Amino acid sequence: MSSDSITGALALADPTDLGGGKWMKRAWCGMTSDGDRVEALELNNGTMGMSLMTYGARLRTLTKGDKELTLSLDNMAAYEVDPAYLGASIGRVTNRIKNAKFLLNDVTYTVTTKAQHALHGGEKPGGWDGKIWAIEKAGLNDDGNLEVEFSRISPTGEMGFPGSVHAKAKYTLDESSLSVVYTSTGIDAATPVNMTNHSYFTFSEGKDNVIQTHGFKLGYGAQAMHALMVLRSCTNCSSPHTCIGMIVSKISWTLTKT
């Protein structure tokens, strides 16, 4: 594991001018305990900035001006033992798999984990958050916005899952928003895939402020959020944190699209 400063490595890197006041830096920022080199990227459009890592296709920092909007660490040694998955791309299956077993096409598979239930793709660092992703694209997209796309092939049998998967994580930043898009393609067999990003955002001054002081606005994803809240509130759980998907009650929600 490397204890070298990621911020320091990026500070020493020469920026690439992307035009219009936008720039990008790339730097090697450390190594994993397995000896794999990790690359960091930093991009800025004059209003907002983001830094990312090939380790876990990770969003490390998001900034607006001089204000940091995410929680982050500053060296690989810390990231490898981080229990909070800060900024990581999570896969192959984000949520818990009860008893670390699932049935697919009449075959029972067991996910590699020391815990009773599998979480975030299996035992750390075997999930996608602990893998080195390739940088497919980095710079400006066709709309002139900052964009970085990572990809990796998850092989058959990784963490006990069947089938190979080609996964991609794309981060796009404009002057007022960040977009994170995940896509996955099965290569040779059926397999469950359920990805997410595990960033921790803070939108007020001071990192010790509680979430009750934050607000959020639902846009075009309101229907999906509605379904999520209903399932979270109304499904039966056979054990702590392992819901079985049966809706046991109905709750009405009123959401306003803005």
SESELO-703917 format. One record per residue (C-alpha): residue number from 1; residue in three letters; x, y, z. Coordinates in nm, 3 decimals, decimal comma, m for minus. Example, Ala and Ser with C-alpha at 12.3 -4.5 7.8 and 13.67 -1.06 7.14 Angstrom:
2
R:1:ala:1,230:m0,450:0,780
R:2:ser:1,367:m0,106:0,714
//
This chain:
258
R:1:met:0,000:0,000:0,000
R:2:ser:0,114:0,355:m0,070
R:3:ser:0,094:0,646:0,172
R:4:asp:0,194:0,907:m0,087
R:5:ser:m0,037:1,208:m0,105
R:6:ile:m0,281:1,196:m0,397
R:7:thr:m0,334:1,571:m0,371
R:8:gly:0,042:1,622:m0,379
R:9:ala:0,086:1,405:m0,688
R:10:leu:m0,180:1,599:m0,877
R:11:ala:m0,034:1,932:m0,762
R:12:leu:0,298:1,840:m0,925
R:13:ala:0,139:1,733:m1,254
R:14:asp:0,136:1,969:m1,551
R:15:pro:m0,217:2,065:m1,662
R:16:thr:m0,344:1,997:m2,013
R:17:asp:m0,527:2,299:m2,153
R:18:leu:m0,866:2,189:m2,287
R:19:gly:m0,969:2,538:m2,400
R:20:gly:m1,223:2,782:m2,261
R:21:gly:m1,056:2,793:m1,921
R:22:lys:m1,090:2,415:m1,877
R:23:trp:m0,799:2,190:m1,788
R:24:met:m0,706:1,837:m1,687
R:25:lys:m0,424:1,674:m1,490
R:26:arg:m0,319:1,309:m1,473
R:27:ala:m0,070:1,159:m1,228
R:28:trp:0,035:0,826:m1,083
R:29:cys:m0,069:0,850:m0,719
R:30:gly:0,035:0,526:m0,553
R:31:met:0,009:0,149:m0,558
R:32:thr:m0,226:m0,110:m0,416
R:33:ser:m0,106:m0,374:m0,172
R:34:asp:m0,098:m0,612:m0,473
R:35:gly:0,146:m0,385:m0,654
R:36:asp:m0,096:m0,235:m0,907
R:37:arg:m0,031:0,129:m0,998
R:38:val:m0,315:0,376:m0,945
R:39:glu:m0,372:0,683:m1,159
R:40:ala:m0,555:0,997:m1,050
R:41:leu:m0,718:1,261:m1,267
R:42:glu:m0,822:1,616:m1,188
R:43:leu:m1,045:1,823:m1,418
R:44:asn:m1,173:2,179:m1,380
R:45:asn:m1,398:2,402:m1,590
R:46:gly:m1,338:2,726:m1,401
R:47:thr:m1,651:2,687:m1,190
R:48:met:m1,652:2,325:m1,075
R:49:gly:m1,386:2,060:m1,049
R:50:met:m1,359:1,688:m0,987
R:51:ser:m1,083:1,441:m0,920
R:52:leu:m1,110:1,070:m0,985
R:53:met:m0,906:0,751:m0,945
R:54:thr:m0,867:0,431:m1,142
R:55:tyr:m0,891:0,246:m0,810
R:56:gly:m1,260:0,160:m0,796
R:57:ala:m1,347:0,407:m1,077
R:58:arg:m1,374:0,643:m0,785
R:59:leu:m1,498:1,001:m0,754
R:60:arg:m1,246:1,140:m0,508
R:61:thr:m1,339:1,507:m0,486
R:62:leu:m1,607:1,737:m0,623
R:63:thr:m1,555:2,109:m0,578
R:64:lys:m1,732:2,434:m0,654
R:65:gly:m1,487:2,721:m0,634
R:66:asp:m1,282:2,653:m0,322
R:67:lys:m1,558:2,453:m0,152
R:68:glu:m1,528:2,074:m0,124
R:69:leu:m1,857:1,890:m0,175
R:70:thr:m1,747:1,532:m0,105
R:71:leu:m1,566:1,343:0,168
R:72:ser:m1,232:1,198:0,058
R:73:leu:m0,902:1,046:0,169
R:74:asp:m0,553:1,139:0,051
R:75:asn:m0,356:0,819:m0,001
R:76:met:m0,398:0,465:m0,125
R:77:ala:m0,320:0,311:0,212
R:78:ala:m0,627:0,483:0,355
R:79:tyr:m0,851:0,390:0,063
R:80:glu:m0,763:0,021:0,078
R:81:val:m0,878:m0,009:0,440
R:82:asp:m1,165:0,240:0,416
R:83:pro:m1,485:0,073:0,544
R:84:ala:m1,708:0,348:0,400
R:85:tyr:m1,632:0,291:0,029
R:86:leu:m1,579:0,666:m0,018
R:87:gly:m1,660:0,767:m0,377
R:88:ala:m1,632:0,413:m0,513
R:89:ser:m1,814:0,244:m0,798
R:90:ile:m1,990:m0,051:m0,638
R:91:gly:m2,055:m0,385:m0,810
R:92:arg:m2,124:m0,649:m0,919
R:93:val:m2,431:m0,629:m0,692
R:94:thr:m2,467:m0,322:m0,472
R:95:asn:m2,722:m0,438:m0,222
R:96:arg:m2,722:m0,729:0,021
R:97:ile:m2,764:m1,084:m0,099
R:98:lys:m2,923:m1,288:0,176
R:99:asn:m2,694:m1,559:0,312
R:100:ala:m2,458:m1,474:0,023
R:101:lys:m2,650:m1,712:m0,205
R:102:phe:m2,877:m1,660:m0,503
R:103:leu:m3,058:m1,883:m0,752
R:104:leu:m3,023:m1,812:m1,123
R:105:asn:m3,146:m2,044:m1,399
R:106:asp:m3,186:m2,329:m1,148
R:107:val:m2,826:m2,297:m1,028
R:108:thr:m2,733:m2,176:m0,679
R:109:tyr:m2,432:m1,945:m0,657
R:110:thr:m2,241:m1,840:m0,344
R:111:val:m2,081:m1,497:m0,323
R:112:thr:m1,736:m1,481:m0,163
R:113:thr:m1,768:m1,315:0,178
R:114:lys:m1,685:m1,378:0,543
R:115:ala:m2,009:m1,213:0,654
R:116:gln:m2,348:m1,383:0,671
R:117:his:m2,485:m1,171:0,387
R:118:ala:m2,297:m1,048:0,081
R:119:leu:m2,276:m0,669:0,043
R:120:his:m2,132:m0,445:m0,230
R:121:gly:m2,014:m0,733:m0,447
R:122:gly:m1,857:m0,950:m0,176
R:123:glu:m1,567:m0,943:0,065
R:124:lys:m1,341:m0,635:0,039
R:125:pro:m1,136:m0,575:m0,167
R:126:gly:m1,286:m0,827:m0,409
R:127:gly:m1,575:m0,610:m0,525
R:128:trp:m1,545:m0,364:m0,810
R:129:asp:m1,458:m0,087:m0,564
R:130:gly:m1,124:m0,262:m0,504
R:131:lys:m1,030:m0,314:m0,870
R:132:ile:m0,821:m0,106:m1,109
R:133:trp:m1,033:0,030:m1,394
R:134:ala:m0,905:0,140:m1,734
R:135:ile:m0,944:0,500:m1,851
R:136:glu:m1,133:0,484:m2,180
R:137:lys:m1,187:0,858:m2,230
R:138:ala:m1,071:1,171:m2,048
R:139:gly:m1,119:1,532:m2,152
R:140:leu:m1,409:1,704:m2,328
R:141:asn:m1,715:1,529:m2,467
R:142:asp:m1,908:1,632:m2,779
R:143:asp:m2,100:1,891:m2,575
R:144:gly:m1,780:2,054:m2,454
R:145:asn:m1,823:1,929:m2,097
R:146:leu:m1,558:1,756:m1,887
R:147:glu:m1,591:1,379:m1,901
R:148:val:m1,405:1,070:m1,783
R:149:glu:m1,512:0,715:m1,869
R:150:phe:m1,372:0,409:m1,692
R:151:ser:m1,421:0,046:m1,789
R:152:arg:m1,325:m0,302:m1,677
R:153:ile:m1,400:m0,664:m1,758
R:154:ser:m1,523:m0,861:m1,458
R:155:pro:m1,436:m1,225:m1,536
R:156:thr:m1,652:m1,531:m1,487
R:157:gly:m1,631:m1,654:m1,129
R:158:glu:m1,514:m1,324:m0,980
R:159:met:m1,639:m1,324:m0,620
R:160:gly:m1,851:m1,628:m0,708
R:161:phe:m2,068:m1,460:m0,972
R:162:pro:m2,137:m1,635:m1,304
R:163:gly:m2,062:m1,480:m1,641
R:164:ser:m1,822:m1,210:m1,756
R:165:val:m1,935:m0,846:m1,751
R:166:his:m1,808:m0,539:m1,936
R:167:ala:m1,879:m0,251:m1,697
R:168:lys:m1,844:0,122:m1,758
R:169:ala:m1,856:0,426:m1,529
R:170:lys:m1,890:0,770:m1,688
R:171:tyr:m1,852:1,099:m1,498
R:172:thr:m1,962:1,419:m1,673
R:173:leu:m1,920:1,766:m1,522
R:174:asp:m2,061:2,095:m1,646
R:175:glu:m2,070:2,436:m1,477
R:176:ser:m2,350:2,341:m1,237
R:177:ser:m2,391:1,963:m1,215
R:178:leu:m2,225:1,623:m1,205
R:179:ser:m2,366:1,324:m1,390
R:180:val:m2,266:0,965:m1,309
R:181:val:m2,380:0,695:m1,553
R:182:tyr:m2,318:0,323:m1,515
R:183:thr:m2,365:0,066:m1,790
R:184:ser:m2,293:m0,304:m1,801
R:185:thr:m2,304:m0,569:m2,071
R:186:gly:m2,312:m0,942:m2,009
R:187:ile:m2,057:m1,121:m2,225
R:188:asp:m2,107:m1,495:m2,199
R:189:ala:m2,373:m1,586:m1,941
R:190:ala:m2,664:m1,451:m1,739
R:191:thr:m2,560:m1,275:m1,419
R:192:pro:m2,704:m1,018:m1,175
R:193:val:m2,562:m0,666:m1,199
R:194:asn:m2,667:m0,373:m0,981
R:195:met:m2,420:m0,082:m0,967
R:196:thr:m2,409:0,245:m0,775
R:197:asn:m2,175:0,522:m0,664
R:198:his:m2,083:0,546:m0,296
R:199:ser:m1,990:0,915:m0,263
R:200:tyr:m2,066:1,112:0,053
R:201:phe:m2,177:1,466:m0,025
R:202:thr:m2,172:1,770:0,200
R:203:phe:m2,346:2,083:0,078
R:204:ser:m2,296:2,313:0,376
R:205:glu:m1,994:2,469:0,542
R:206:gly:m1,808:2,231:0,770
R:207:lys:m1,788:1,854:0,734
R:208:asp:m1,939:1,795:1,078
R:209:asn:m2,283:1,920:0,978
R:210:val:m2,561:1,662:0,987
R:211:ile:m2,775:1,556:0,693
R:212:gln:m3,085:1,714:0,848
R:213:thr:m2,951:2,052:0,737
R:214:his:m2,937:1,940:0,373
R:215:gly:m3,208:1,955:0,110
R:216:phe:m3,255:1,788:m0,225
R:217:lys:m3,468:1,834:m0,532
R:218:leu:m3,616:1,556:m0,743
R:219:gly:m3,607:1,602:m1,118
R:220:tyr:m3,701:1,360:m1,391
R:221:gly:m3,612:1,063:m1,171
R:222:ala:m3,910:1,129:m0,945
R:223:gln:m4,097:0,813:m1,042
R:224:ala:m3,793:0,596:m0,977
R:225:met:m3,737:0,768:m0,641
R:226:his:m4,104:0,713:m0,556
R:227:ala:m4,067:0,340:m0,615
R:228:leu:m3,748:0,332:m0,409
R:229:met:m3,907:0,506:m0,110
R:230:val:m4,214:0,283:m0,120
R:231:leu:m4,004:m0,034:m0,126
R:232:arg:m3,773:0,093:0,146
R:233:ser:m4,066:0,174:0,371
R:234:cys:m4,304:m0,109:0,299
R:235:thr:m4,119:m0,431:0,223
R:236:asn:m4,088:m0,719:0,463
R:237:cys:m3,744:m0,794:0,606
R:238:ser:m3,659:m1,149:0,710
R:239:ser:m3,350:m1,026:0,897
R:240:pro:m3,184:m0,688:0,952
R:241:his:m3,109:m0,514:0,622
R:242:thr:m3,217:m0,808:0,402
R:243:cys:m3,557:m0,724:0,255
R:244:ile:m3,724:m1,000:0,055
R:245:gly:m3,922:m0,771:m0,176
R:246:met:m4,275:m0,844:m0,059
R:247:ile:m4,478:m0,523:m0,025
R:248:val:m4,671:m0,553:0,301
R:249:ser:m4,834:m0,210:0,311
R:250:lys:m4,899:0,085:0,086
R:251:ile:m4,790:0,439:0,163
R:252:ser:m4,889:0,739:m0,044
R:253:trp:m4,611:0,980:m0,144
R:254:thr:m4,649:1,318:m0,304
R:255:leu:m4,353:1,423:m0,514
R:256:thr:m4,327:1,740:m0,718
R:257:lys:m4,122:1,743:m1,035
R:258:thr:m3,939:2,074:m1,082
//
